[in-house]
Amino acid sequence: MLRVLAITQNAYICTIRFHGGSQFLGPFETRLSEISKQKKSRVILALDTIKSREFDLEQARSFVQSVERYIVGVKLGLPAFANLCQETKRLIQSFPELPFIADWKLADVPHTNRLVTQKLLKLGFSATIVHAVVGEDSLKEVKSVADEHSAGVVGVVAMSNSGASTLNSLFDTLLQKCVRAGIKCFIAPATFPDIIRKTKQSVEECVVLSPGVGAQGGDSKLAVSAGADFLIIGRSITDSENPEKQAQLEAQNSWR
């Protein structure tokens, strides 16, 4: 069943109340869900640095391989891309069973967002993250390209850092913009469980990815209790003296 905050003629398919669950999710969300059930984990690894340092392709491969059994996907941001550049594609190809998410937080005009999304998906990413604040026209461009590649779009409706109060105050508006653009997967922070809860209450059968666990003070159990489907965890794992053990612990804490 899906329920949205506002009913509009332009978003009629998102405003219909219906039953059925996961068959209404896209290929990306469905794939994450299936992997999560298999591994009994909700953890998406945020790979920006390893031990707070830059890394090369072989170091990245080795690290992901060491924690692969405990994670359902990998989120790569600009720090990682700055390290790997075109070798990003080779890293993604090394792990065909893992969805890779491009965390560029796209925030540009429609034409530019379309071009960047096309480039990212050609590298092999399964989904891209986009700022909802840029508006429905830009969101729709990203969603259109993603649909052509059976890829996912994750809309940022709030952020995990304490300084994001201005953006987070627009949460309701940003959520509606995403829904009108056909986006059903959202970034809602573990550091603000109430935002996760409101997201799940407002858009049923949506998928929430929650960053902020660990280094930023978010609690995985509170986030999951609030409705988070997946937890984006980086430094707690990547800076750990024993990343494999820490990833296992995070997976166990995420699953209930």
C-alpha positions as CSV (number, residue, x, y, z in Angstrom):
1,M,0.0,0.0,0.0
2,L,1.3,3.4,-0.9
3,R,0.2,6.7,0.6
4,V,1.8,10.0,-0.2
5,L,1.6,13.5,1.4
6,A,-0.2,15.2,-1.4
7,I,-2.4,14.1,-4.3
8,T,-1.6,15.7,-7.6
9,Q,-2.8,14.9,-11.1
10,N,0.8,14.9,-12.3
11,A,1.7,12.1,-9.8
12,Y,-1.4,10.0,-10.0
13,I,0.5,6.7,-10.1
14,C,2.1,7.6,-6.8
15,T,-1.1,8.6,-5.1
16,I,-3.1,5.4,-5.5
17,R,-3.5,3.3,-2.4
18,F,-2.7,-0.3,-3.2
19,H,-1.6,-3.5,-1.6
20,G,1.1,-5.9,-2.8
21,G,4.4,-4.7,-1.3
22,S,7.7,-5.4,-3.0
23,Q,6.4,-5.9,-6.5
24,F,5.9,-2.2,-6.7
25,L,9.6,-1.5,-5.9
26,G,12.1,-1.0,-8.7
27,P,14.8,-3.4,-9.6
28,F,17.4,-1.6,-7.4
29,E,15.3,-1.6,-4.3
30,T,14.1,-5.2,-4.9
31,R,17.7,-6.4,-5.3
32,L,18.8,-4.7,-2.1
33,S,15.9,-6.3,-0.3
34,E,16.7,-9.8,-1.6
35,I,20.4,-9.5,-0.7
36,S,19.5,-8.2,2.8
37,K,17.3,-11.2,3.5
38,Q,20.0,-13.6,2.3
39,K,22.7,-12.1,4.4
40,K,20.6,-11.0,7.3
41,S,22.1,-7.5,7.1
42,R,21.0,-4.0,6.4
43,V,24.5,-2.6,6.1
44,I,25.6,-0.6,3.0
45,L,29.3,0.2,3.2
46,A,30.2,3.8,2.7
47,L,33.7,3.6,1.1
48,D,35.4,7.0,1.0
49,T,38.7,6.2,2.7
50,I,40.4,3.2,4.3
51,K,42.0,3.9,7.7
52,S,41.3,7.6,6.9
53,R,43.7,7.3,3.9
54,E,43.4,7.3,0.2
55,F,43.4,3.9,-1.6
56,D,44.0,2.3,-4.9
57,L,42.0,-0.2,-6.9
58,E,43.7,-3.3,-5.3
59,Q,43.3,-1.9,-1.8
60,A,39.6,-1.2,-2.4
61,R,39.1,-4.7,-3.9
62,S,40.8,-6.3,-0.9
63,F,38.8,-4.2,1.6
64,V,35.4,-4.9,0.0
65,Q,36.2,-8.5,-0.3
66,S,37.0,-8.7,3.4
67,V,33.5,-7.5,4.4
68,E,31.4,-8.6,1.5
69,R,29.6,-11.3,3.4
70,Y,28.2,-8.7,5.8
71,I,27.1,-5.9,3.5
72,V,24.3,-5.6,1.0
73,G,25.9,-2.8,-1.1
74,V,28.6,-0.2,-1.4
75,K,28.2,3.5,-1.6
76,L,31.0,5.4,-3.3
77,G,31.4,9.1,-2.9
78,L,33.6,11.7,-4.5
79,P,36.6,11.0,-2.3
80,A,36.6,7.4,-3.6
81,F,36.2,8.5,-7.2
82,A,39.0,11.0,-6.9
83,N,41.2,8.0,-5.9
84,L,40.0,5.5,-8.5
85,C,38.8,7.6,-11.5
86,Q,38.1,5.3,-14.4
87,E,39.2,2.3,-12.3
88,T,35.9,2.7,-10.5
89,K,34.4,0.6,-13.3
90,R,36.9,-2.2,-12.6
91,L,36.1,-2.1,-8.9
92,I,32.3,-2.4,-9.6
93,Q,32.9,-5.2,-12.1
94,S,34.9,-7.1,-9.4
95,F,31.7,-7.5,-7.3
96,P,28.8,-8.4,-9.6
97,E,26.7,-9.5,-6.7
98,L,26.9,-6.2,-4.9
99,P,24.9,-3.0,-5.9
100,F,27.1,0.1,-6.0
101,I,25.6,3.4,-5.3
102,A,27.1,6.7,-6.7
103,D,27.0,9.3,-3.9
104,W,27.6,12.5,-5.9
105,K,24.5,14.0,-4.4
106,L,23.6,15.5,-7.7
107,A,22.4,19.1,-7.4
108,D,22.4,20.8,-10.8
109,V,20.0,21.8,-13.6
110,P,18.1,19.1,-15.4
111,H,20.5,18.9,-18.5
112,T,23.6,18.5,-16.3
113,N,22.0,16.1,-14.0
114,R,21.0,13.9,-17.0
115,L,24.6,14.0,-18.4
116,V,26.2,13.1,-15.1
117,T,23.7,10.3,-14.4
118,Q,24.4,8.8,-17.8
119,K,28.1,8.8,-17.1
120,L,27.7,7.2,-13.7
121,L,25.4,4.4,-14.9
122,K,27.8,3.6,-17.7
123,L,30.5,3.0,-15.0
124,G,28.2,0.3,-13.7
125,F,26.5,1.9,-10.7
126,S,23.2,0.4,-9.7
127,A,21.8,3.7,-8.4
128,T,22.6,7.4,-7.8
129,I,21.9,9.8,-5.0
130,V,20.3,13.2,-5.9
131,H,19.4,16.2,-3.9
132,A,15.7,16.8,-3.9
133,V,16.1,20.5,-3.3
134,V,17.0,21.1,-7.0
135,G,13.4,20.6,-7.9
136,E,11.1,18.2,-9.7
137,D,12.4,19.0,-13.2
138,S,16.0,17.9,-12.3
139,L,14.7,14.9,-10.3
140,K,12.6,13.7,-13.3
141,E,15.6,13.9,-15.6
142,V,17.7,11.7,-13.2
143,K,14.7,9.3,-12.8
144,S,14.2,9.1,-16.6
145,V,17.9,8.1,-17.2
146,A,17.8,5.6,-14.3
147,D,14.7,4.0,-15.7
148,E,16.3,3.5,-19.0
149,H,19.1,1.5,-17.3
150,S,16.8,-0.2,-14.7
151,A,18.8,1.7,-12.1
152,G,17.7,3.3,-8.9
153,V,17.4,6.9,-7.7
154,V,17.8,7.8,-4.0
155,G,16.4,11.2,-3.1
156,V,18.0,13.3,-0.3
157,V,15.2,14.6,1.9
158,A,17.4,15.2,5.0
159,M,21.0,15.0,6.0
160,S,22.7,13.5,9.0
161,N,25.0,16.4,10.1
162,S,24.0,18.8,12.9
163,G,24.5,21.8,10.5
164,A,21.8,20.6,8.1
165,S,18.9,22.2,10.0
166,T,18.0,24.5,7.0
167,L,17.8,21.6,4.6
168,N,16.0,19.4,7.1
169,S,13.4,22.0,7.8
170,L,12.3,21.5,4.2
171,F,11.8,17.8,4.7
172,D,8.1,17.6,3.9
173,T,8.5,19.7,0.7
174,L,11.5,17.7,-0.5
175,L,9.7,14.4,0.1
176,Q,6.7,15.5,-2.0
177,K,9.0,16.6,-4.8
178,C,10.6,13.2,-4.9
179,V,7.2,11.4,-4.9
180,R,6.0,13.6,-7.8
181,A,9.1,12.7,-9.7
182,G,8.4,9.0,-9.2
183,I,11.2,8.4,-6.6
184,K,10.4,6.0,-3.8
185,C,13.8,5.6,-2.2
186,F,15.1,8.2,0.2
187,I,18.0,9.3,2.3
188,A,16.8,9.9,5.9
189,P,19.4,10.1,8.6
190,A,19.9,7.8,11.5
191,T,20.9,10.8,13.6
192,F,17.3,12.0,13.3
193,P,15.0,9.0,13.8
194,D,11.9,11.1,13.8
195,I,12.6,12.0,10.1
196,I,12.9,8.3,9.3
197,R,9.6,7.7,11.0
198,K,7.8,10.5,9.3
199,T,9.2,9.3,5.9
200,K,7.8,5.8,6.4
201,Q,4.5,7.1,7.7
202,S,4.1,9.5,4.8
203,V,5.1,7.2,1.9
204,E,4.3,3.6,2.6
205,E,6.2,0.9,0.7
206,C,9.1,3.3,0.2
207,V,12.7,2.4,1.0
208,V,14.8,4.4,3.4
209,L,18.6,4.4,3.4
210,S,20.0,5.9,6.7
211,P,23.5,7.4,7.0
212,G,25.0,8.6,10.3
213,V,25.4,5.4,12.3
214,G,28.6,5.3,14.4
215,A,30.9,8.2,13.7
216,Q,28.1,10.8,13.6
217,G,26.4,9.4,16.6
218,G,23.4,7.6,15.0
219,D,22.2,4.4,16.7
220,S,21.5,1.5,14.3
221,K,18.8,-0.1,16.5
222,L,16.9,3.2,16.9
223,A,17.1,3.9,13.2
224,V,15.8,0.4,12.3
225,S,13.0,0.8,14.9
226,A,12.1,4.0,13.3
227,G,11.7,2.3,9.9
228,A,15.1,2.4,8.2
229,D,15.4,-0.3,5.6
230,F,19.2,0.0,5.2
231,L,22.0,1.6,7.2
232,I,24.8,3.4,5.4
233,I,27.9,2.9,7.6
234,G,31.4,4.1,6.7
235,R,34.0,5.1,9.2
236,S,33.0,2.7,12.0
237,I,34.0,-0.1,9.5
238,T,36.6,1.5,7.3
239,D,38.6,3.0,10.3
240,S,38.3,-0.2,12.4
241,E,41.4,-2.2,13.4
242,N,39.3,-5.3,12.4
243,P,37.0,-4.2,9.6
244,E,35.6,-7.7,9.1
245,K,34.7,-8.2,12.7
246,Q,33.2,-4.7,12.9
247,A,31.1,-5.3,9.7
248,Q,29.8,-8.5,11.2
249,L,28.8,-6.6,14.4
250,E,27.1,-3.8,12.4
251,A,25.2,-6.4,10.4
252,Q,24.1,-8.2,13.5
253,N,23.0,-4.9,15.1
254,S,21.1,-4.0,12.0
255,W,19.1,-7.2,11.8
256,R,16.1,-7.8,14.0
